[in-house]
């Protein structure tokens, strides 16, 4: 695995929290902590994107006078070639 050293600024008041999290999630290793954090934050990002898509889908359904309960029926009709 290729690595690069990056610098980050951390506010003095945030340092104790960072140290606590590094100890817990990275066993005292900041690089291990950052790798763990990347995975977690990607999951958070994907969850937020899915929530936004769900909200878009629900608003689109509502604009057509439909609800989530209508999705299965509409899907069946579309797959059978009927609108």
Buried (B, 14 or more C-beta within 10 A) or exposed (E): EEEEEEEEEEEEEEEEEBBEBBEEBBEEEEEEBBEBBEEEEEEEEEEEEEEEEEEEEEEEBEEEEBEEEEEEEEEEEEEEEEE
